[in-house]
């Protein structure tokens, strides 16, 4: 009887360890693998650039727009903006970016460093998302003009 009780304690202990390991293995933001879930999911941050309180339409040649575009290029070349572009429907969203960052705080810091966001013309709304790994995607720019 004592041996059976000892054996049951060991079995329960092993089950508790297995369940705890399974709980830890699936951290928030991870999806369980299955036939309909891609194997190459990675966390990114979706940045929606909404028109802010100080929004005013800008022309392409406007210095503020050129500074905004230069910042975007800098982030693309640094590997932080994976996908980026304007919204074309003239609605409340001015543009979007998929940000490659290690945390929500880092993604917010990257988005908020844009002068258009700092000026209040745009407001960055950030959402963690799971997408297929986008590391193979390339954005191509023309060569920078010599100064």
Secondary structure, 3 states (H helix, E strand, C coil): CHHHHHHHHHHHHHHHHHHHHHHHHCCCCCCCCCCCCCCCEEEEEEEEEEECCCCCCCCCCCHHHHHHHHHHHHHHHCCCEEEEEECCCCCCEEEEEEECCCCHHHHHHHHHCCHHHHCCCEEEEEEEEEEECCCCCCCCCCCCCCC
